[in-house]
């Protein structure tokens, strides 16, 4: 099964702010580890509290926060950022 990975506007903007090498690393990770995964929950971690229902993936010091939509076979990337900043209330 191939999952479709899409970015919301905020995540796209956050990705563009990163240096080119980090952008490439994150995009490559999404293509190779997440889009081709049978169950994307296997490589991620479910979040709790105010972010309940979302999933977190680690790529080095960066985190990808996503929503998994099983019925559409879609992973919607909501946030991308450094691990120290990603969970800030914004």
Backbone torsions as a table, in degrees:
resi	resn	phi	psi	omega
1	UNK	NA	136.6	177.1
2	UNK	-110.8	123.2	178.5
3	UNK	-88.2	141.1	174.7
4	UNK	-87.5	131.2	179.4
5	UNK	-110.6	123.1	177.9
6	UNK	-125.3	157.4	-179.8
7	UNK	-115.6	135.8	170.4
8	UNK	-79.2	170.6	-173.9
9	UNK	-59.2	-40.7	-178.8
10	UNK	-64.0	-45.1	-179.5
11	UNK	-65.0	-39.6	178.4
12	UNK	-61.2	-42.7	179.8
13	UNK	-66.1	-42.3	179.1
14	UNK	-63.7	-39.4	179.0
15	UNK	-64.2	-42.6	-179.6
16	UNK	-63.4	-27.2	-179.8
17	UNK	-74.4	-18.0	-179.0
18	UNK	-79.2	158.1	177.5
19	UNK	-66.3	157.4	-173.3
20	UNK	-57.7	-40.0	-178.7
21	UNK	-64.1	-42.8	178.8
22	UNK	-68.0	-40.8	176.6
23	UNK	-57.3	-49.0	-179.5
24	UNK	-61.3	-41.0	-179.5
25	UNK	-63.1	-43.8	-179.5
26	UNK	-67.5	-45.3	-179.8
27	UNK	-63.8	-40.6	177.9
28	UNK	-64.1	-42.1	179.3
29	UNK	-61.9	-43.4	178.9
30	UNK	-61.2	-43.1	-179.0
31	UNK	-67.3	-43.8	-172.7
32	UNK	-88.1	-33.7	-173.8
33	UNK	-103.2	-24.2	-173.4
34	UNK	-110.1	-47.7	-176.2
35	UNK	-64.4	-32.2	-177.3
36	UNK	-95.9	-0.8	-178.0
37	UNK	-73.2	136.3	176.4
38	UNK	-63.8	-44.1	177.8
39	UNK	-130.5	104.6	-176.7
40	UNK	-64.8	-12.9	177.6
41	UNK	-73.0	-19.9	-177.3
42	UNK	-67.4	-33.4	-177.9
43	UNK	-97.7	-5.7	-177.5
44	UNK	-110.0	-174.0	178.4
45	UNK	-134.5	132.8	178.7
46	UNK	-75.0	142.8	-179.3
47	UNK	-94.4	160.3	-176.8
48	UNK	-123.0	178.1	176.4
49	UNK	69.2	-135.3	-176.6
50	UNK	-69.1	-13.0	179.7
51	UNK	-106.3	17.6	-179.4
52	UNK	-57.6	138.6	-178.9
53	UNK	96.5	-9.9	178.5
54	UNK	-102.8	162.5	-179.0
55	UNK	-122.5	146.3	-178.3
56	UNK	-117.7	137.0	176.1
57	UNK	-124.6	142.1	-179.6
58	UNK	-101.7	131.0	173.0
59	UNK	-133.3	92.4	-175.2
60	UNK	62.9	-127.6	179.2
61	UNK	-87.6	4.6	-177.6
62	UNK	-107.1	153.5	179.9
63	UNK	-124.2	144.4	176.2
64	UNK	-118.2	120.7	178.4
65	UNK	-103.9	126.1	-173.2
66	UNK	-136.2	161.6	173.3
67	UNK	-115.2	129.2	-179.7
68	UNK	-98.9	124.1	179.9
69	UNK	-114.4	92.8	-174.9
70	UNK	-59.0	-42.7	-174.7
71	UNK	-65.1	-23.3	179.2
72	UNK	-106.9	0.9	-175.1
73	UNK	49.7	54.9	-173.5
74	UNK	-131.8	137.0	171.3
75	UNK	-114.1	113.8	-179.2
76	UNK	-98.6	113.6	179.4
77	UNK	-79.2	121.8	-175.9
78	UNK	-100.9	-39.4	-179.3
79	UNK	-141.1	148.9	171.9
80	UNK	-139.4	128.9	179.0
81	UNK	-173.5	173.5	177.7
82	UNK	-66.8	148.1	-174.9
83	UNK	-59.0	-28.4	-179.1
84	UNK	-77.2	-19.9	-174.8
85	UNK	-111.3	-17.5	-166.7
86	UNK	-65.4	-30.1	-175.2
87	UNK	-97.6	7.2	176.8
88	UNK	-61.5	148.1	176.5
89	UNK	-77.1	115.8	179.1
90	UNK	-141.4	NA	NA
